[in-house]
């Protein structure tokens, strides 16, 4: 096995290419063998190169080109250079590539993007990384009768989980902190361990009607088993390593055997087990990295012995940390690894396939078991339309290379970092308290409307492929075509800059060629700041804190993805249909063509 630096030797750093547009610069580069991502640097005038900070709050690397820089002011002359990343723990190790030519950001311009789709050019199946898994608050919340916003928390969380299953196609939910003291799984009587899975059974019974299967996050340490019982992670247990590894292994093994007896081995194999949560963060793990690696080995072995076919993975780290050390360790320990898991916020997930290949593990599934626009609870971006475009970009970039890209989380019913104080509070949920769809939910809803087969598309113009993106598809049986278009940026600073958002608005001329039918119903549904946006609807109604009964009724009546214009019937001209749409920054459009 070669180290990341050895694998990259002689490959060279990428040369950057940059094109200025209205309010943005699109940056492109050639991929570097072995790289898992790239850091985009900018030099203003004759100044030094610095990483472009799009305010994601986490690792700023991106998995591939192109990149739209919307953080630079119009009129500034800038250059770009790109640094490949081979190890996310050491993102600055590789040399900076050769710079682009100098470009000046434009304040004006036509802001035109042209999108051409060929209905006769299928590319293969549409991959849907959102379907495998969704994140959730501790599932013990399903048992809570406490009320928030006028709704029982357990019932509200269950309703949200059921809705993401029905409408977004999600199949599993991450069972965060399943070994916590809130479920009473472990105690000692006269110095002897007692395992009690009654609480877990109750949670699984409450989960079953939602249609979701659990991915069991085996954490945290029950207080009675912890080496340092004072290091409590809310009600979820203790962040300390166990004081007795054999007793930890026995707890894990007994739980898996209990579940196998309860649901059957065939069903259990459709679940999965993740070892711990973000052990690189002191708040979740007070041991060393070596302690976690031991935790992984002990836990994976106990799982494998109890149910050999149940998938087990890790290291479930924050910000893509510890990937190389974790894989290095497994090369020596031989512990099972059925999937590699980690987390990142504020950027699309890196491409970790080269890291797996370096360790002889090519083809091992990648599961990003937490992902979202911000790692910060109560962050305004979580409720914004910008976060919807972020989700669409991340899912498109992850499609075909990851098994899971799990949005964190399904519902604003969340208490680990504080219960919701109002309807709109920057919560992590795709759905609000009360089950109303926030913009990120509608982003996934649009993507779920994509048909089975992806189509070829060509994008040209100002920000094409970097700022404005398209995901076209066709149903080969019915001929229905669905295209999702969006205008978005990773730059969260545009939320505070209305003048910049105005500059980043784009006119999109789209056309679909190769249409075989004589007429199509064309339907255009829209998400933007004023349309299908829960925040805007609440403002219009004057919601202050929690809605009144009348306001709840009005919000629920508006809980749908609205039509931008009434559906129309169009006859293709020699197999071609074309229209023009305006995409504000940020916004998304779902265009569906159904044969008549």
Secondary structure, DSSP 8 states (H G I E B T S, - for coil): ---HHHHHTTT----EEEEEEBTEEEEEE---TT-SEEEEEEEETTS-EEE-----SS---BSSS-EEE--S-TT-EEEEEEEEES-GGGTT-S-B------EE-BS-S--EEEEEEEEEEEEEE---TTSS-B--S-GGGGG---EETTEEHHHHHHHHHHHHHHHH---EEEETTTTSGGGT-EEEETTEEEE--HHHHHHHHHHHTTT-EEEEEE--B-GGGBSSTT-B-TTS-BSS-BS-HHHHHHHHHHHHHHHHHHH-HHHHTTSEEEE-S-TTSTTT--S-HHHHHHHHHHHHHHHHHH-TTSEEEEEEEGGGTTHHHHHHHHHHH----SEEEEEEESS----THHHHHHTT-TT-EEEEEEEES-S-TT-GGGGSHHHHHHHHHHHHHHTTT-SEEEES-SBS---TT---SSS-S--S-SB-TTS-B-HHHHHHHHHHTS-SEEEEEEEEETTBTTTEEEEEEE-TTT--EEEEEEE--S-GGGGG-HHHHHHT-EEEEEEEE---SS-EEEEEEEESSSSS-HHHHHHHHT--SS--HHHHHHHHHT-S--EEEEEEEE--BTTBEEEEEEE-SSEEEEEEEEE-
